[in-house]
Amino acid sequence: MAKLERQAVVKRINDLLSNNSVKYTKYQNNYMLYNQCPAADLKARVPFPVGFYDDVYSEDSTVPKLNIIKSAIDAVVSKIATAHCRPFVNTVNGSFKTIQICKQLQVFFDYFFEEKKAPAKIVEALRDACIFDSGYIFIDEDTGDVKNLAPWNVYTRQVEKNDFKSVYIEFPNASVDALKESDYDLLTEEEKEGLYITIGYFYDSKTKTKAILVNRNIREIKEIDFDVIPVTVIRYTAPVVGTGTLSVSDMLRGIQIEIDELMKRISDASVLNPALTFFIPNASNIKVGQLNNRVGNIVQYNAPVNDRPVEVATPEFISNQYISLLDNLVEKAYNMVGISQLSAQGKKPAGLDSGVALATQADIESDRFQVLLDQYIQMFVDVAKIAVQVFSAHKDIIEPSRYSLRITWGEVEKEFHKMRIQFSCADSLSKDPSEKLKQLQTLAQAGIIPATQIASLLELPDINRGYSAANNGFNATMTLIDACIYEDKFDIPDYIPFEMIKEQVVNMQLSLKAAEGGTDSNEKDIEKLQKLFEAVEEKEGELNAIQQQSQSQDVTSNNAYSHQNNEEFGNGTENNLNMTDEAVANPMQTGVANNGELGSV
């Protein structure tokens, strides 16, 4: 479909704005509860009024001293964030090129998520979901940045839930100096001289339309080359109708208000009631000033007997019922969210005295958040999928080198139906080098990974900097396979171990055969690899023949040398035998001759 006209865009944006006009009040109240802000304007450039902080930290402040909402939300976010995630790219019915694309995509995503700080921003989106009910991540197709979106600045249709067809996002009070170049060019000269501007983006996936707004005035409407909305969402609970749902702040609002009232009463009682009370008879000779230590209260009364001593009392400033009620409300708040005091406060719950009981409690608590954890993991996968579809088709995935081919995002899009982006744990192997080496050796012994790849999988800076033989051999072997597939080269250098080449060739043949999916698309590549395998064997045979010939020549030379020595040794033996016979015949003469020779020496 053709891109939308200006009038249609205006109509759709107004519809999105009207559908989400009521949620701002809720979000502002939730923010006030979480951040202990009696007054805050989320849309203002400075959300807190002048003198706000002085009021918050003054003695007369009504800010709650026990924020159970923040404690519960931080505990939930910390527990979910312990699942370190990464998108994992795998092939389904792919060719050799698909396998290469998946490898480069995996390298790119690992770098991209770290460079853009995507995990930390997804954790912030999770916190927004717990505070407000929804958290959003936006992937800018022009700069490749991953950004958090304030929930009150995202406008969607209520009937679309999570499957957005159109969306309007806004960045109020954006710094003019921080705008990207394409947006800065849309400003007027007067707007460029200012400091702040409101920038907005409208996306419609069906018509592939994008509109850019400045101060809610359309400045540009253009057609985009992708049909996906570059926004993904996580919600604390799945909405039943529309996009509105509950959050932790909504669930604990009533309990927090009651806790605030109790804390205020307890605080007032502790301040107004004296710590000590002295009862002094009026007829006593004790001066009141002698007992005044500024922490007690002095009460004088008419005693029936004048000789009664001074009585000292330490009354409770408030009934224990208030403390018990406060503890009960705190426990109920944690129970409603589904966390324990161990997670929220580092406090062992009452009745759990053994390690088995604590472990069971942790397992139950983890199961409680499984739905939220699934959404958290899915957001990592969604960010990766959106990145594949929105990035420019002419850009390289990673910079080409002698170990990687030049593969563009356009080629990725063509092969995308043969891939699957799934979830993988980022910490499947230990970070300790010695422990990681043991794990890799165990995997190699089980046949899960080749033993030749242990060094490359260690990913230790010292090993990478030292250019180990195992890494170089593996990389050189993969370079030979790439040259075989793409350039029909079957030259085998003498310095690469033949067994390593044959092992990797066979592994690649098995991968291509398994990825055929009932077609013959990979047969040509398998045949090329077979030629490479035969070339390796032929090269190996030639070198073995040369080595055997050399060994044979050495043996012949050694035999000739030994034969010559034996002949010389044989002549000497014959002479010795003759000498021996003569010595036997005339021993004295022989002895004299020998003595004479010795004497001459």
C-alpha positions in Angstrom: 0.0 0.0 0.0 1.1 3.6 -0.6 2.1 5.8 2.3 -0.6 7.7 4.1 -1.4 11.3 3.1 -1.1 14.2 5.6 -4.8 14.3 6.5 -4.9 10.5 7.2 -1.8 10.8 9.4 -3.3 13.6 11.4 -6.5 11.7 11.9 -4.6 8.6 13.2 -2.4 10.5 15.5 -5.4 12.4 17.1 -7.1 9.0 17.6 -4.1 7.6 19.4 -3.8 10.7 21.6 -7.5 10.6 22.6 -7.3 6.8 23.4 -4.5 7.3 25.9 -5.4 10.6 27.6 -6.6 9.1 30.8 -3.5 7.1 31.7 -1.3 10.1 32.6 -3.1 10.8 35.9 -2.6 7.1 37.0 1.1 7.1 36.0 1.7 10.3 37.9 0.1 9.0 41.0 2.2 5.8 40.7 5.4 7.7 40.3 4.5 9.8 43.4 4.1 6.5 45.4 7.3 4.9 44.2 9.5 7.9 44.4 8.0 9.5 47.5 7.0 12.6 45.7 4.0 14.5 47.0 4.0 16.7 44.0 5.6 15.9 40.6 4.8 16.7 37.0 6.1 14.0 34.6 5.7 16.1 31.5 7.5 19.2 32.9 11.1 19.9 32.1 11.8 20.0 35.8 9.4 17.5 37.4 9.7 18.8 40.9 8.6 22.4 41.9 11.0 24.9 43.4 11.8 24.2 47.0 10.5 20.6 46.7 13.6 19.0 48.1 13.6 21.3 51.1 10.1 20.3 51.8 10.8 16.6 51.4 13.6 16.6 53.9 12.2 19.0 56.4 10.8 18.0 59.8 7.2 18.9 58.7 7.4 16.7 55.6 4.5 14.3 55.0 6.7 12.0 52.9 6.2 8.3 54.1 9.1 7.0 56.1 8.4 3.3 55.1 8.0 3.0 51.3 6.8 -0.6 50.9 6.0 -0.1 47.2 9.5 0.8 46.3 10.9 -2.1 48.4 8.6 -4.6 46.6 9.3 -3.3 43.1 13.0 -3.2 43.6 12.9 -6.8 44.9 10.9 -8.0 41.9 13.2 -6.3 39.4 16.3 -7.6 41.1 15.0 -11.1 41.1 14.0 -11.1 37.4 17.2 -9.3 36.3 19.3 -12.2 37.7 18.3 -14.2 34.5 21.1 -12.9 32.2 19.8 -13.3 28.7 21.1 -13.1 25.2 19.5 -13.7 21.8 20.8 -16.9 20.1 20.6 -17.3 16.3 20.2 -20.7 14.8 19.6 -22.1 11.3 16.6 -24.0 10.1 16.9 -25.5 6.6 19.7 -23.1 5.7 22.6 -23.2 3.3 26.3 -22.6 4.0 25.7 -18.9 3.5 22.9 -19.1 6.1 25.2 -20.6 8.6 27.8 -17.9 8.0 25.1 -15.2 8.4 24.0 -16.8 11.7 27.6 -16.7 12.9 28.0 -13.1 12.0 24.6 -12.2 13.5 25.6 -13.8 16.7 28.8 -11.8 16.9 26.9 -8.7 16.0 24.1 -9.1 18.6 26.7 -9.9 21.4 28.5 -6.6 20.5 25.3 -4.7 19.8 23.6 -5.5 23.2 26.8 -4.6 25.1 27.6 -1.4 23.1 24.0 0.0 23.3 23.6 -1.2 27.0 20.5 -3.0 25.9 20.3 -5.4 29.0 20.3 -2.4 31.4 17.7 -0.6 29.4 15.4 -3.7 29.3 15.8 -3.9 33.1 14.6 -0.2 33.2 11.6 -1.2 31.1 10.8 -4.0 33.5 10.9 -1.5 36.4 8.5 0.8 34.4 6.2 -2.1 34.1 6.2 -2.7 37.8 5.7 1.0 38.6 3.2 2.1 35.9 2.0 -1.2 34.3 4.0 -1.1 31.0 7.6 -0.6 29.9 8.7 0.2 26.3 11.9 -0.2 24.2 12.4 1.8 21.0 15.0 0.9 18.3 15.9 3.9 16.2 16.4 2.7 12.6 18.5 5.7 11.7 21.1 5.6 14.5 20.7 2.0 15.7 20.2 3.3 19.3 18.1 1.4 21.9 16.1 3.8 24.0 13.7 3.6 26.9 10.3 5.2 26.3 8.3 6.8 29.1 5.0 4.9 29.2 3.0 8.2 29.2 4.7 9.2 26.0 3.7 6.1 24.0 0.3 6.1 22.4 -1.3 3.0 21.0 -4.7 1.7 20.1 -6.5 0.0 23.0 -7.8 -2.9 20.8 -4.3 -3.9 19.6 -2.9 -4.9 23.0 0.8 -6.0 22.2 0.4 -6.5 18.5 0.8 -2.8 17.4 -0.2 -1.8 13.9 0.4 1.9 14.5 2.0 3.8 17.3 2.9 7.4 18.1 5.9 8.1 20.4 7.0 11.4 21.8 10.1 12.9 23.4 9.0 16.1 25.2 11.6 18.7 26.2 14.3 17.1 24.0 17.5 19.0 23.8 18.0 20.6 20.4 21.7 19.9 20.6 21.1 16.2 21.1 18.9 15.7 18.0 20.1 13.6 15.2 21.0 15.4 12.0 17.9 14.3 10.0 15.6 15.7 12.7 17.7 18.8 13.3 17.3 19.8 9.6 13.5 19.8 10.0 13.6 22.6 12.6 13.0 26.3 11.7 15.7 28.8 12.4 13.8 30.1 15.4 13.5 26.5 16.8 17.2 25.9 16.2 18.1 28.9 18.4 16.1 27.4 21.3 17.2 24.8 23.8 14.4 22.4 23.9 11.9 20.9 21.5 9.2 18.2 21.4 9.9 15.6 18.8 7.5 12.8 17.8 7.4 9.8 15.5 4.4 8.1 14.0 4.7 4.6 12.6 2.1 2.7 10.6 3.2 -0.8 9.7 0.5 -1.6 7.2 1.2 1.3 4.9 5.0 1.5 5.8 4.5 5.1 6.7 6.6 7.2 9.1 5.8 10.8 10.1 8.1 13.1 12.0 6.5 15.8 14.2 8.0 18.9 15.8 5.8 20.4 18.6 3.1 18.1 17.3 3.2 19.7 13.8 4.0 17.3 11.0 7.2 18.2 9.3 7.9 15.1 7.1 6.0 12.0 5.9 8.0 9.3 4.3 7.8 5.7 3.3 10.0 3.2 5.2 11.3 -0.2 3.9 10.2 -2.3 6.8 6.7 -3.4 8.0 7.3 -3.8 11.7 6.8 -1.3 14.5 10.2 -0.6 16.1 8.7 -0.6 19.6 8.4 -3.6 22.0 6.5 -3.7 25.3 6.6 -5.6 28.6 3.7 -5.6 31.0 3.5 -6.5 34.7 0.3 -8.5 34.0 -1.3 -9.4 30.7 -4.3 -7.0 30.1 -7.7 -8.6 29.9 -9.3 -5.8 27.8 -7.4 -3.1 26.0 -3.9 -2.2 27.1 -4.5 -1.1 30.6 -3.5 -3.4 33.4 -2.4 -3.4 37.1 1.1 -2.8 38.4 2.7 -3.3 41.8 1.9 0.3 42.6 -1.7 -0.2 41.8 -1.9 -3.4 43.9 -0.3 -1.8 47.0 -1.7 1.6 46.9 -4.3 1.1 49.7 -1.8 -0.7 51.9 0.8 2.1 51.4 -1.7 4.8 52.3 -2.6 2.8 55.5 1.1 2.4 56.3 1.6 6.1 55.8 -1.1 6.9 58.3 0.3 4.4 60.9 3.8 5.8 60.4 2.5 9.3 61.0 0.7 8.4 64.2 3.7 6.5 65.5 6.1 9.3 64.6 3.8 11.9 66.3 3.5 9.8 69.4 7.3 9.2 69.6 7.9 13.0 69.3 5.1 14.4 71.5 5.1 11.8 74.3 7.9 12.3 76.8 10.5 9.6 77.3 10.4 10.0 81.1 7.8 11.3 83.6 8.5 12.4 87.1 5.7 12.6 89.7 6.6 15.0 92.5 4.4 15.9 95.5 3.7 19.7 95.8 4.9 19.7 99.4 8.2 18.2 98.4 11.4 20.2 99.0 12.8 19.0 95.6 13.3 21.8 93.1 11.7 21.1 89.7 14.7 22.5 87.9 16.9 19.8 89.4 15.0 17.1 87.5 14.6 18.9 84.2 16.9 17.1 81.7 14.9 18.1 78.5 13.9 14.5 77.8 11.2 14.0 80.5 8.0 15.4 81.8 7.4 16.7 85.4 4.0 16.2 87.0 3.3 17.8 90.4 0.4 16.6 92.5 -1.1 16.9 96.0 0.0 13.8 97.8 -2.0 12.7 100.9 1.2 11.9 102.7 4.0 14.4 102.4 6.9 12.1 102.8 6.2 10.1 99.5 9.4 9.9 97.4 9.7 11.1 93.8 8.2 8.5 91.4 9.7 7.9 87.9 7.6 6.4 85.1 8.5 5.3 81.5 5.1 4.9 79.8 4.8 3.5 76.3 4.5 6.3 73.8 2.0 4.2 71.8 0.2 0.9 72.1 1.8 -2.2 70.7 -1.3 -2.8 68.6 0.0 -0.1 66.2 3.4 -1.9 65.8 1.7 -5.3 65.3 -0.7 -3.8 62.7 2.2 -2.2 60.9 4.1 -5.4 60.7 1.0 -7.2 59.5 0.5 -4.7 56.7 4.1 -5.0 55.5 3.8 -8.8 55.4 0.6 -8.7 53.5 2.1 -6.3 51.0 5.0 -8.6 50.3 2.6 -11.6 50.1 0.3 -9.8 47.6 3.3 -9.2 45.3 4.6 -12.7 45.8 8.0 -12.0 47.3 9.4 -13.0 50.7 11.1 -10.8 53.3 14.3 -12.7 52.5 14.2 -11.2 48.9 13.0 -7.8 49.9 14.8 -7.2 53.2 17.4 -9.9 53.5 15.4 -11.2 56.5 14.7 -14.9 57.1 11.0 -15.5 57.2 9.6 -16.8 60.4 9.3 -20.6 60.5 12.0 -21.3 57.9 14.9 -22.6 59.9 16.5 -25.1 57.5 18.4 -24.8 54.2 15.9 -27.1 52.5 13.0 -24.9 53.6 14.7 -21.8 52.4 15.5 -23.4 49.0 11.9 -24.6 48.6 10.7 -21.0 49.4 13.0 -19.6 46.7 11.7 -22.2 44.1 8.1 -21.3 44.9 8.9 -17.6 44.7 10.6 -18.1 41.3 7.6 -20.0 39.9 5.4 -17.1 41.0 7.2 -14.7 38.6 7.5 -17.2 35.7 5.0 -15.2 33.5 6.9 -12.0 34.1 10.2 -13.7 33.5 9.0 -15.1 30.1 8.0 -11.6 29.0 11.5 -10.3 30.1 13.2 -13.0 28.1 10.9 -12.4 25.1 11.9 -8.7 25.1 15.5 -9.6 24.4 14.4 -11.7 21.4 12.0 -9.0 20.2 14.8 -6.4 20.2 17.0 -8.7 18.1 14.2 -9.4 15.6 13.3 -5.8 15.2 16.9 -4.9 14.7 17.2 -7.4 11.8 14.1 -5.9 10.1 14.7 -2.2 10.5 18.4 -1.7 9.9 19.5 -0.4 6.5 19.8 -3.1 3.8 23.1 -1.8 2.4 25.1 -1.8 5.7 27.4 -4.7 6.6 26.5 -6.8 9.6 30.1 -6.6 10.8 33.2 -5.2 9.2 34.5 -7.7 6.6 37.9 -9.3 7.3 39.9 -12.3 6.1 37.9 -14.4 8.6 34.4 -13.1 7.7 32.6 -12.3 4.5 30.8 -9.1 3.5 27.2 -9.8 4.4 24.6 -7.0 4.4 21.4 -6.7 6.3 19.6 -7.1 2.9 21.0 -10.6 2.6 20.0 -11.3 6.2 16.4 -10.3 5.4 16.4 -12.7 2.4 17.6 -15.6 4.6 15.6 -14.6 7.7 12.9 -17.2 7.1 15.6 -19.9 7.4 16.7 -18.6 10.9 15.3 -18.7 14.4 16.2 -16.1 17.0 15.8 -17.9 20.4 16.7 -17.3 24.0 20.0 -18.4 25.4 21.4 -17.9 28.9 24.3 -15.6 28.8 26.1 -17.3 31.7 25.9 -21.0 30.7 29.7 -21.3 31.2 31.5 -20.2 34.3 33.4 -16.9 34.3 36.3 -18.4 36.3 39.0 -19.5 33.7 39.9 -22.8 35.5 36.3 -23.8 36.0 35.4 -22.8 32.4 38.2 -25.0 31.1 36.9 -28.0 33.1 33.4 -27.4 31.7 34.7 -27.2 28.1 36.8 -30.4 28.6 33.8 -32.2 29.9 31.7 -31.1 26.8 34.5 -32.2 24.5 34.8 -35.6 26.2 31.0 -36.0 25.8 31.3 -35.2 22.1 29.2 -32.0 22.3 32.0 -29.8 21.0 35.2 -30.6 19.1 38.3 -30.7 21.3 40.1 -28.4 18.8 37.6 -25.5 19.7 38.3 -25.4 23.4 40.9 -22.7 23.1 38.7 -20.5 21.0 35.7 -20.9 23.3 37.8 -20.0 26.4 37.8 -16.4 25.1 40.6 -15.4 27.5 42.4 -12.1 26.8 45.8 -13.7 27.4 45.1 -16.5 24.9 43.6 -14.2 22.3 46.5 -11.9 22.6 49.0 -14.7 22.4 47.5 -16.1 19.1 47.4 -19.7 20.3 48.0 -22.4 17.8 44.6 -23.9 18.4 42.8 -20.6 17.5 45.0 -19.9 14.5 44.5 -23.4 13.2 40.7 -23.3 13.6 40.5 -19.9 11.9 42.8 -20.9 9.1 40.7 -24.0 8.5 37.4 -22.0 8.3 39.1 -19.7 5.8 39.9 -22.7 3.6 36.3 -23.8 3.8 35.1 -20.3 2.8 37.5 -20.3 -0.2 36.3 -23.7 -1.2 32.6 -22.8 -1.1 32.7 -19.3 -2.6 35.8 -19.3 -4.8 36.2 -23.0 -5.8 39.7 -23.1 -4.4 41.1 -26.4 -3.2 44.7 -25.5 -2.4 46.0 -27.0 0.9 48.9 -25.4 2.6 51.5 -27.7 4.1 51.5 -26.0 7.5 47.8 -26.6 8.5 47.2 -29.9 10.4 45.4 -32.2 8.0 43.4 -33.9 10.7 42.0 -30.6 11.8 41.0 -29.7 8.2 39.3 -33.1 7.7 37.5 -32.8 11.0 36.0 -29.4 10.2 35.2 -30.3 6.6 33.2 -33.3 7.9 31.4 -31.2 10.5 30.4 -28.7 7.8 29.2 -31.4 5.5 27.0 -32.8 8.3 25.6 -29.4 9.1 24.7 -28.7 5.5 23.2 -32.2 5.1 21.1 -31.7 8.3 20.0 -28.3 7.1 18.8 -29.4 3.7 15.2 -29.8 4.7 14.3 -32.2 2.0 15.9 -30.2 -0.8 19.1 -30.4 -2.8 20.2 -26.8 -2.3 23.3 -27.8 -0.3 24.4 -30.7 -2.4 26.8 -28.6 -4.5 28.5 -27.2 -1.4 28.7 -30.7 0.0 30.4 -31.9 -3.2 32.8 -29.0 -3.1 33.7 -29.9 0.5 34.2 -33.5 -0.6 36.7 -32.4 -3.2 38.4 -30.4 -0.5 38.5 -33.5 1.7 40.0 -35.6 -1.1 42.5 -32.8 -1.9 43.6 -33.0 1.8 44.0 -36.7 1.6 45.9 -36.5 -1.6 48.1 -33.8 -0.2 48.6 -35.9 2.9 49.4 -38.9 0.8 52.0 -37.0 -1.2 53.7 -35.7 1.9 53.6 -39.2 3.4 55.1 -40.7 0.2 57.9 -38.0 0.2 58.5 -38.7 3.9 58.7 -42.5 3.3 61.0 -42.0 0.3 63.2 -39.8 2.4 63.2 -42.3 5.2 64.0 -45.1 2.7 67.0 -43.1 1.3 68.2 -42.5 4.9 67.9 -46.2 5.6 69.8 -47.1 2.4 72.6 -44.6 3.3 72.8 -46.0 6.8 73.0 -49.5 5.5 75.8 -48.6 3.1 77.7 -46.8 5.8 77.2 -49.8 8.1 78.4 -52.2 5.4 81.5 -50.2 4.9 82.2 -50.1 8.6 81.6 -53.8 8.8 84.2 -54.5 6.1 86.8 -52.4 7.8 86.0 -54.1 11.1 86.2 -57.5 9.4 89.8 -56.8 8.0 90.9 -55.7 11.4 89.5 -58.8 12.9 91.3 -61.0 10.5 94.6 -59.3 11.3 93.8 -59.7 15.0 93.2 -63.4 14.5 96.5 -63.8 12.6 98.2 -61.9 15.4 96.6 -64.0 18.0 97.8 -67.2 16.3 101.3 -65.8 16.1 101.1 -64.8 19.7 100.1 -68.2 20.7 103.0 -69.7 18.7 105.6 -67.3 20.2 104.2 -65.4 23.1 107.4 -64.0 24.4 108.3 -62.5 21.1 105.0 -60.9 20.8 105.2 -59.5 24.3 108.6 -58.0 23.6 107.4 -56.4 20.4 104.4 -54.9 22.2 106.6 -53.7 25.0 108.8 -52.2 22.4 105.9 -50.4 20.8 104.6 -49.2 24.1 108.0 -48.0 25.0 108.3 -46.1 21.8 105.0 -44.4 22.5 
